[in-house]
Amino acid sequence: MGVEDLESAVSHLSAVEFARFRKWFEEFAGDQWDREIESDITAGRFDAAGKQADQDFEAGRCTPL
């Protein structure tokens, strides 16, 4: 099934079915995002940014939110 098939199927859902699909998709997308972030953390992709943030904090270059 391709994207066009999915678009067509979703466009034909009733309001109730669409709400159910939207809830499922939001949870699915959130889970995918979590797995991607976890993978990036494990691979060390945020190490440099974390180190820079620590240095900025220690140097007083941060402001309270």
A tleap script that builds the chain and sets N, CA, C and O, in Angstrom:
source leaprc.protein.ff14SB
mol = sequence {
  NMET GLY VAL GLU ASP LEU GLU SER ALA VAL
  SER HIE LEU SER ALA VAL GLU PHE ALA ARG
  PHE ARG LYS TRP PHE GLU GLU PHE ALA GLY
  ASP GLN TRP ASP ARG GLU ILE GLU SER ASP
  ILE THR ALA GLY ARG PHE ASP ALA ALA GLY
  LYS GLN ALA ASP GLN ASP PHE GLU ALA GLY
  ARG CYS THR PRO CLEU
}
set mol.1.N position { 0.858 -1.179 0.000 }
set mol.1.CA position { 0.000 0.000 0.000 }
set mol.1.C position { 0.901 1.239 0.000 }
set mol.1.O position { 1.841 1.328 0.789 }
set mol.2.N position { 0.617 2.164 -0.863 }
set mol.2.CA position { 1.395 3.392 -0.960 }
set mol.2.C position { 0.740 4.549 -0.235 }
set mol.2.O position { -0.359 4.423 0.305 }
set mol.3.N position { 1.426 5.671 -0.230 }
set mol.3.CA position { 0.926 6.862 0.447 }
set mol.3.C position { -0.394 7.315 -0.165 }
set mol.3.O position { -1.313 7.707 0.555 }
set mol.4.N position { -0.487 7.264 -1.471 }
set mol.4.CA position { -1.731 7.691 -2.124 }
set mol.4.C position { -2.902 6.808 -1.685 }
set mol.4.O position { -4.014 7.297 -1.485 }
set mol.5.N position { -2.643 5.503 -1.538 }
set mol.5.CA position { -3.697 4.596 -1.074 }
set mol.5.C position { -4.115 4.945 0.354 }
set mol.5.O position { -5.300 4.939 0.686 }
set mol.6.N position { -3.139 5.243 1.177 }
set mol.6.CA position { -3.442 5.624 2.555 }
set mol.6.C position { -4.236 6.926 2.607 }
set mol.6.O position { -5.211 7.041 3.350 }
set mol.7.N position { -3.808 7.899 1.814 }
set mol.7.CA position { -4.527 9.181 1.772 }
set mol.7.C position { -5.973 8.970 1.376 }
set mol.7.O position { -6.880 9.553 1.971 }
set mol.8.N position { -6.189 8.141 0.376 }
set mol.8.CA position { -7.546 7.870 -0.082 }
set mol.8.C position { -8.352 7.176 1.003 }
set mol.8.O position { -9.501 7.539 1.253 }
set mol.9.N position { -7.757 6.177 1.650 }
set mol.9.CA position { -8.472 5.454 2.700 }
set mol.9.C position { -8.824 6.382 3.858 }
set mol.9.O position { -9.944 6.335 4.367 }
set mol.10.N position { -7.895 7.213 4.274 }
set mol.10.CA position { -8.141 8.123 5.394 }
set mol.10.C position { -9.214 9.142 5.031 }
set mol.10.O position { -10.042 9.499 5.869 }
set mol.11.N position { -9.202 9.606 3.801 }
set mol.11.CA position { -10.195 10.614 3.397 }
set mol.11.C position { -11.617 10.052 3.366 }
set mol.11.O position { -12.582 10.815 3.341 }
set mol.12.N position { -11.750 8.751 3.368 }
set mol.12.CA position { -13.074 8.134 3.341 }
set mol.12.C position { -13.553 7.670 4.711 }
set mol.12.O position { -14.624 7.072 4.811 }
set mol.13.N position { -12.796 7.926 5.755 }
set mol.13.CA position { -13.206 7.527 7.098 }
set mol.13.C position { -14.329 8.430 7.608 }
set mol.13.O position { -14.404 9.612 7.273 }
set mol.14.N position { -15.188 7.845 8.415 }
set mol.14.CA position { -16.213 8.655 9.079 }
set mol.14.C position { -15.520 9.507 10.142 }
set mol.14.O position { -14.349 9.290 10.451 }
set mol.15.N position { -16.241 10.463 10.691 }
set mol.15.CA position { -15.663 11.333 11.717 }
set mol.15.C position { -15.190 10.520 12.923 }
set mol.15.O position { -14.126 10.797 13.477 }
set mol.16.N position { -15.960 9.533 13.325 }
set mol.16.CA position { -15.596 8.695 14.467 }
set mol.16.C position { -14.368 7.853 14.140 }
set mol.16.O position { -13.446 7.746 14.949 }
set mol.17.N position { -14.361 7.256 12.949 }
set mol.17.CA position { -13.206 6.451 12.540 }
set mol.17.C position { -11.957 7.317 12.406 }
set mol.17.O position { -10.863 6.895 12.780 }
set mol.18.N position { -12.120 8.527 11.873 }
set mol.18.CA position { -10.979 9.416 11.720 }
set mol.18.C position { -10.408 9.812 13.075 }
set mol.18.O position { -9.189 9.864 13.238 }
set mol.19.N position { -11.270 10.092 14.048 }
set mol.19.CA position { -10.804 10.446 15.391 }
set mol.19.C position { -10.024 9.278 15.995 }
set mol.19.O position { -8.983 9.476 16.621 }
set mol.20.N position { -10.525 8.083 15.806 }
set mol.20.CA position { -9.829 6.888 16.307 }
set mol.20.C position { -8.480 6.721 15.611 }
set mol.20.O position { -7.474 6.433 16.259 }
set mol.21.N position { -8.463 6.904 14.286 }
set mol.21.CA position { -7.217 6.800 13.530 }
set mol.21.C position { -6.226 7.869 13.972 }
set mol.21.O position { -5.047 7.576 14.167 }
set mol.22.N position { -6.690 9.105 14.132 }
set mol.22.CA position { -5.824 10.206 14.529 }
set mol.22.C position { -5.185 9.923 15.884 }
set mol.22.O position { -3.992 10.165 16.069 }
set mol.23.N position { -5.970 9.412 16.833 }
set mol.23.CA position { -5.440 9.076 18.154 }
set mol.23.C position { -4.365 8.004 18.021 }
set mol.23.O position { -3.290 8.124 18.609 }
set mol.24.N position { -4.650 6.959 17.251 }
set mol.24.CA position { -3.670 5.896 17.053 }
set mol.24.C position { -2.403 6.444 16.397 }
set mol.24.O position { -1.297 6.122 16.832 }
set mol.25.N position { -2.549 7.261 15.364 }
set mol.25.CA position { -1.386 7.766 14.636 }
set mol.25.C position { -0.537 8.680 15.505 }
set mol.25.O position { 0.691 8.624 15.436 }
set mol.26.N position { -1.164 9.518 16.320 }
set mol.26.CA position { -0.408 10.393 17.207 }
set mol.26.C position { 0.421 9.576 18.191 }
set mol.26.O position { 1.573 9.913 18.463 }
set mol.27.N position { -0.161 8.505 18.724 }
set mol.27.CA position { 0.579 7.625 19.629 }
set mol.27.C position { 1.708 6.912 18.876 }
set mol.27.O position { 2.823 6.804 19.387 }
set mol.28.N position { 1.425 6.436 17.687 }
set mol.28.CA position { 2.419 5.752 16.856 }
set mol.28.C position { 3.580 6.691 16.536 }
set mol.28.O position { 4.742 6.311 16.679 }
set mol.29.N position { 3.272 7.902 16.109 }
set mol.29.CA position { 4.310 8.871 15.761 }
set mol.29.C position { 5.130 9.239 16.995 }
set mol.29.O position { 6.348 9.389 16.904 }
set mol.30.N position { 4.487 9.384 18.128 }
set mol.30.CA position { 5.202 9.686 19.366 }
set mol.30.C position { 6.157 8.567 19.751 }
set mol.30.O position { 7.286 8.821 20.172 }
set mol.31.N position { 5.704 7.340 19.608 }
set mol.31.CA position { 6.562 6.191 19.902 }
set mol.31.C position { 7.757 6.151 18.952 }
set mol.31.O position { 8.877 5.867 19.376 }
set mol.32.N position { 7.525 6.431 17.681 }
set mol.32.CA position { 8.614 6.455 16.702 }
set mol.32.C position { 9.630 7.535 17.077 }
set mol.32.O position { 10.836 7.301 17.004 }
set mol.33.N position { 9.154 8.705 17.476 }
set mol.33.CA position { 10.020 9.811 17.868 }
set mol.33.C position { 10.857 9.418 19.092 }
set mol.33.O position { 12.057 9.686 19.148 }
set mol.34.N position { 10.203 8.779 20.069 }
set mol.34.CA position { 10.921 8.343 21.261 }
set mol.34.C position { 12.043 7.373 20.910 }
set mol.34.O position { 13.151 7.492 21.431 }
set mol.35.N position { 11.762 6.416 20.029 }
set mol.35.CA position { 12.785 5.451 19.622 }
set mol.35.C position { 13.942 6.148 18.891 }
set mol.35.O position { 15.104 5.785 19.076 }
set mol.36.N position { 13.622 7.142 18.066 }
set mol.36.CA position { 14.660 7.874 17.347 }
set mol.36.C position { 15.549 8.651 18.318 }
set mol.36.O position { 16.773 8.645 18.187 }
set mol.37.N position { 14.931 9.316 19.285 }
set mol.37.CA position { 15.693 10.078 20.277 }
set mol.37.C position { 16.573 9.133 21.101 }
set mol.37.O position { 17.743 9.425 21.346 }
set mol.38.N position { 16.006 8.003 21.525 }
set mol.38.CA position { 16.787 7.037 22.298 }
set mol.38.C position { 17.986 6.538 21.494 }
set mol.38.O position { 19.085 6.392 22.030 }
set mol.39.N position { 17.770 6.281 20.219 }
set mol.39.CA position { 18.854 5.832 19.345 }
set mol.39.C position { 19.926 6.913 19.226 }
set mol.39.O position { 21.120 6.617 19.281 }
set mol.40.N position { 19.503 8.159 19.065 }
set mol.40.CA position { 20.455 9.270 18.954 }
set mol.40.C position { 21.259 9.437 20.243 }
set mol.40.O position { 22.460 9.701 20.197 }
set mol.41.N position { 20.600 9.282 21.393 }
set mol.41.CA position { 21.293 9.393 22.673 }
set mol.41.C position { 22.325 8.284 22.804 }
set mol.41.O position { 23.479 8.534 23.154 }
set mol.42.N position { 21.902 7.052 22.520 }
set mol.42.CA position { 22.809 5.903 22.617 }
set mol.42.C position { 24.004 6.062 21.689 }
set mol.42.O position { 25.120 5.682 22.042 }
set mol.43.N position { 23.777 6.618 20.512 }
set mol.43.CA position { 24.850 6.798 19.534 }
set mol.43.C position { 25.744 7.996 19.865 }
set mol.43.O position { 26.762 8.209 19.206 }
set mol.44.N position { 25.371 8.780 20.884 }
set mol.44.CA position { 26.194 9.915 21.286 }
set mol.44.C position { 25.992 11.164 20.452 }
set mol.44.O position { 26.823 12.071 20.486 }
set mol.45.N position { 24.901 11.227 19.704 }
set mol.45.CA position { 24.683 12.378 18.820 }
set mol.45.C position { 24.400 13.683 19.562 }
set mol.45.O position { 24.489 14.759 18.971 }
set mol.46.N position { 24.058 13.600 20.858 }
set mol.46.CA position { 23.777 14.810 21.638 }
set mol.46.C position { 24.905 15.156 22.595 }
set mol.46.O position { 24.815 16.135 23.336 }
set mol.47.N position { 25.958 14.365 22.585 }
set mol.47.CA position { 27.046 14.588 23.541 }
set mol.47.C position { 27.655 15.981 23.413 }
set mol.47.O position { 27.851 16.663 24.419 }
set mol.48.N position { 27.954 16.404 22.204 }
set mol.48.CA position { 28.581 17.718 22.003 }
set mol.48.C position { 27.637 18.840 22.433 }
set mol.48.O position { 28.066 19.809 23.059 }
set mol.49.N position { 26.365 18.709 22.100 }
set mol.49.CA position { 25.397 19.744 22.489 }
set mol.49.C position { 25.236 19.790 24.006 }
set mol.49.O position { 25.121 20.870 24.586 }
set mol.50.N position { 25.228 18.632 24.648 }
set mol.50.CA position { 25.132 18.589 26.104 }
set mol.50.C position { 26.349 19.211 26.766 }
set mol.50.O position { 26.233 19.948 27.745 }
set mol.51.N position { 27.513 18.904 26.221 }
set mol.51.CA position { 28.749 19.486 26.759 }
set mol.51.C position { 28.738 21.001 26.611 }
set mol.51.O position { 29.127 21.722 27.530 }
set mol.52.N position { 28.289 21.487 25.446 }
set mol.52.CA position { 28.223 22.932 25.222 }
set mol.52.C position { 27.222 23.578 26.174 }
set mol.52.O position { 27.477 24.663 26.698 }
set mol.53.N position { 26.101 22.930 26.398 }
set mol.53.CA position { 25.100 23.466 27.322 }
set mol.53.C position { 25.664 23.546 28.735 }
set mol.53.O position { 25.455 24.535 29.438 }
set mol.54.N position { 26.375 22.508 29.147 }
set mol.54.CA position { 26.997 22.536 30.473 }
set mol.54.C position { 27.996 23.680 30.580 }
set mol.54.O position { 28.026 24.392 31.584 }
set mol.55.N position { 28.807 23.854 29.554 }
set mol.55.CA position { 29.798 24.938 29.559 }
set mol.55.C position { 29.114 26.307 29.612 }
set mol.55.O position { 29.543 27.191 30.352 }
set mol.56.N position { 28.060 26.475 28.832 }
set mol.56.CA position { 27.329 27.743 28.837 }
set mol.56.C position { 26.714 28.015 30.211 }
set mol.56.O position { 26.740 29.143 30.701 }
set mol.57.N position { 26.165 26.971 30.820 }
set mol.57.CA position { 25.574 27.136 32.157 }
set mol.57.C position { 26.635 27.536 33.163 }
set mol.57.O position { 26.451 28.487 33.922 }
set mol.58.N position { 27.737 26.819 33.169 }
set mol.58.CA position { 28.823 27.117 34.112 }
set mol.58.C position { 29.391 28.524 33.900 }
set mol.58.O position { 29.839 29.165 34.850 }
set mol.59.N position { 29.370 28.997 32.658 }
set mol.59.CA position { 29.898 30.331 32.357 }
set mol.59.C position { 28.859 31.428 32.571 }
set mol.59.O position { 29.148 32.604 32.348 }
set mol.60.N position { 27.649 31.056 33.001 }
set mol.60.CA position { 26.617 32.050 33.259 }
set mol.60.C position { 25.941 32.580 32.007 }
set mol.60.O position { 25.360 33.665 32.026 }
set mol.61.N position { 26.011 31.833 30.930 }
set mol.61.CA position { 25.410 32.289 29.666 }
set mol.61.C position { 23.984 31.721 29.475 }
set mol.61.O position { 23.529 31.551 28.343 }
set mol.62.N position { 23.306 31.439 30.557 }
set mol.62.CA position { 21.931 30.902 30.481 }
set mol.62.C position { 20.986 31.833 31.214 }
set mol.62.O position { 21.388 32.532 32.143 }
set mol.63.N position { 19.760 31.843 30.806 }
set mol.63.CA position { 18.750 32.645 31.488 }
set mol.63.C position { 17.625 31.728 31.953 }
set mol.63.O position { 17.317 30.744 31.280 }
set mol.64.N position { 17.013 32.032 33.083 }
set mol.64.CA position { 15.890 31.217 33.573 }
set mol.64.C position { 14.727 31.263 32.594 }
set mol.64.O position { 14.495 32.270 31.925 }
set mol.65.N position { 14.015 30.176 32.523 }
set mol.65.CA position { 12.824 30.147 31.660 }
set mol.65.C position { 11.655 30.766 32.348 }
set mol.65.O position { 10.567 30.831 31.776 }
savepdb mol mol.pdb
quit
